[in-house]
Amino acid sequence: AIGISFQIQDRSLMFCNAHLTGKRDNLAARNANYLEITHRLKLPAGTHHGSPIADRFDFCFFMGDLNYRIDKIEEARFMELLNDANFEALHVHDQLLLNTSAFQGFSEGHLAFPPTFRYVVGTDRYDIDQRHIPSWTDRILYSTQSDCRVINYDSYDNISESSHRPVWAAFELRIAEPDALWDAWYEGQSKLVARLNDGAKPQRAGAHEPRVDHKRRDVASAHKSAASPGQGTS
């Protein structure tokens, strides 16, 4: 897994991408992967206290090849539901949706697209047998302590270079009230203008003197030379 966290205004955000243990029967291993990742991932504290790490952030997004499978369904029944696009009936066989040992507090957009694994590479056909019932292995989950709305959640059916179909999601987050964002921006700009008016340089480590100052000195020197009596050119 790999994670990143940052803060916008007074809201903290964390994103984690992970590849959990594969194979249908390794449900316990996947749950253990999640618990280890969220307890050991070293990121700043966030704006809240708690463990696992997801509890420390206002918005937490956990995604990747999580490898949870559709389970306890016969191949013929699966194909019947798939051909009817009856994804709702498949939800009751999804290991992640039924899970009570990991991802507590997380939510997910509605699974209204076909299972994303396992395809024959380069085609739109599933590689299917009783050991490999197609499943929603690729997921995007979220946990929030503030306003968050799922705008869209879908897969890219036209990308076939892998046995997986990639998934994507769009969210609407309330980071801060618009007036607060404007006030913060205006305050920052006002301080910058005040520093410039006072002749102070922007505080940038290793920054050189602005080029415009050199040009002014060059122009001033040229005028001085032109006005000095007794000076010629060589």
LINPE-V937592 format. One record per residue. RES is the residue in one letter. SS is DSSP state (~ for helix, > for strand, _ for the rest). PHI is phi in whole degrees, 0 to 359 (* if undefined). OMEGA is omega in radians with two decimals (* if undefined). Layout:
BEGIN
RES,SS,PHI,OMEGA ; RES,SS,PHI,OMEGA
END
This chain:
BEGIN
A,_,*,3.03 ; I,>,220,-3.09 ; G,>,225,3.07 ; I,>,216,3.09 ; S,>,223,3.11 ; F,>,199,-3.09 ; Q,>,231,3.02 ; I,>,237,-3.00 ; Q,_,55,-3.13 ; D,_,255,3.13 ; R,>,249,3.14 ; S,>,254,-3.11 ; L,>,230,3.07 ; M,>,223,3.08 ; F,>,236,3.12 ; C,>,227,3.05 ; N,>,245,-3.03 ; A,>,218,3.00 ; H,>,237,-3.08 ; L,_,269,-3.08 ; T,_,304,-3.11 ; G,_,272,3.14 ; K,_,76,-3.04 ; R,_,301,-3.01 ; D,_,278,-3.07 ; N,_,264,-3.14 ; L,~,300,-3.11 ; A,~,298,3.13 ; A,~,294,3.10 ; R,~,297,3.10 ; N,~,299,3.12 ; A,~,294,3.06 ; N,~,303,-3.11 ; Y,~,300,-3.10 ; L,~,297,3.12 ; E,~,293,-3.13 ; I,~,298,-3.05 ; T,~,288,3.09 ; H,~,269,-3.04 ; R,~,252,-3.13 ; L,_,297,-3.04 ; K,_,267,3.11 ; L,_,224,3.08 ; P,_,306,-2.95 ; A,_,294,-3.06 ; G,_,81,-3.09 ; T,_,252,3.12 ; H,_,227,3.10 ; H,_,252,3.08 ; G,_,145,3.07 ; S,_,216,0.15 ; P,_,289,-2.97 ; I,~,298,-3.11 ; A,~,301,-3.11 ; D,~,287,-3.07 ; R,~,273,-2.99 ; F,_,240,3.10 ; D,_,293,3.13 ; F,>,227,3.14 ; C,>,233,3.14 ; F,>,238,-3.10 ; F,>,237,-2.99 ; M,>,215,3.05 ; G,>,132,3.05 ; D,>,277,-3.07 ; L,_,279,2.94 ; N,_,68,3.03 ; Y,_,288,-2.94 ; R,_,243,2.90 ; I,>,280,-2.94 ; D,_,230,3.00 ; K,_,57,3.06 ; I,_,212,3.13 ; E,_,284,-3.10 ; E,~,302,-3.11 ; A,~,297,3.13 ; R,~,293,3.10 ; F,~,300,-3.11 ; M,~,298,3.10 ; E,~,298,-3.14 ; L,~,292,3.14 ; L,~,296,-3.13 ; N,~,296,3.09 ; D,_,271,-3.06 ; A,_,54,-3.14 ; N,_,269,-3.08 ; F,~,291,3.12 ; E,~,303,-3.13 ; A,~,291,3.09 ; L,~,280,-3.12 ; H,~,302,-3.07 ; V,_,287,3.09 ; H,_,250,-3.07 ; D,>,277,-3.07 ; Q,_,299,-3.11 ; L,_,287,3.13 ; L,_,295,3.14 ; L,_,269,-2.97 ; N,_,288,3.06 ; T,_,238,-3.06 ; S,_,250,3.14 ; A,_,206,3.09 ; F,_,63,3.02 ; Q,_,297,-3.14 ; G,_,88,3.12 ; F,_,269,3.06 ; S,>,235,-3.13 ; E,>,210,3.00 ; G,_,296,-3.08 ; H,_,289,3.11 ; L,_,279,-3.10 ; A,_,244,3.10 ; F,_,233,-3.07 ; P,_,296,3.04 ; P,_,308,-2.97 ; T,_,265,-3.08 ; F,>,207,0.38 ; R,_,234,-3.13 ; Y,>,262,2.90 ; V,_,286,-3.03 ; V,_,304,3.11 ; G,_,84,-3.13 ; T,_,227,3.02 ; D,_,253,3.13 ; R,_,260,3.06 ; Y,>,282,2.95 ; D,_,267,-2.90 ; I,_,237,2.91 ; D,>,204,-3.04 ; Q,_,294,3.10 ; R,_,277,-3.07 ; H,>,231,3.00 ; I,_,288,3.13 ; P,_,308,-3.01 ; S,>,215,3.02 ; W,_,274,-3.13 ; T,_,282,-3.03 ; D,>,257,-2.95 ; R,>,224,3.00 ; I,>,230,-3.12 ; L,>,247,3.13 ; Y,>,217,3.07 ; S,>,225,-3.04 ; T,>,227,3.01 ; Q,_,242,3.10 ; S,_,210,-3.06 ; D,_,295,3.12 ; C,>,210,-3.13 ; R,>,228,3.06 ; V,>,280,3.12 ; I,>,272,-3.13 ; N,>,204,3.12 ; Y,>,209,-2.99 ; D,>,201,3.06 ; S,>,241,3.07 ; Y,_,262,-3.09 ; D,_,288,-3.05 ; N,_,270,3.08 ; I,_,257,-2.98 ; S,_,238,-3.12 ; E,_,282,-3.11 ; S,_,224,3.02 ; S,_,284,3.07 ; H,>,254,2.91 ; R,_,257,3.14 ; P,_,293,3.10 ; V,>,244,3.12 ; W,>,214,3.12 ; A,>,212,3.05 ; A,>,237,-3.10 ; F,>,234,2.98 ; E,>,248,-3.11 ; L,>,244,2.99 ; R,_,263,-3.11 ; I,_,276,3.12 ; A,_,198,3.07 ; E,_,294,-3.10 ; P,~,307,3.14 ; D,~,297,3.14 ; A,~,293,3.10 ; L,~,297,3.14 ; W,~,295,-3.13 ; D,~,299,-3.13 ; A,~,295,3.12 ; W,~,296,-3.10 ; Y,~,297,3.13 ; E,~,297,3.13 ; G,~,297,3.13 ; Q,~,293,3.14 ; S,~,296,3.12 ; K,~,294,3.11 ; L,~,297,3.13 ; V,~,298,3.14 ; A,~,297,3.13 ; R,~,296,-3.14 ; L,~,294,3.12 ; N,~,294,3.11 ; D,_,277,3.14 ; G,_,82,-3.14 ; A,_,276,3.08 ; K,_,275,3.01 ; P,_,302,-3.09 ; Q,_,279,3.09 ; R,_,236,-3.09 ; A,_,300,3.07 ; G,_,74,-3.10 ; A,_,288,3.11 ; H,_,271,3.10 ; E,_,299,-3.10 ; P,_,305,-3.07 ; R,~,299,-3.12 ; V,~,299,3.11 ; D,~,295,3.11 ; H,~,297,3.14 ; K,~,296,3.14 ; R,~,297,3.13 ; R,~,295,3.13 ; D,~,296,3.13 ; V,~,296,3.14 ; A,~,298,3.14 ; S,~,296,3.14 ; A,~,297,3.12 ; H,~,296,-3.11 ; K,~,297,-3.13 ; S,~,295,-3.12 ; A,~,294,-3.09 ; A,~,271,-3.09 ; S,_,283,-3.11 ; P,_,287,3.03 ; G,_,79,3.14 ; Q,_,256,3.11 ; G,_,238,3.11 ; T,_,249,3.14 ; S,_,247,*
END
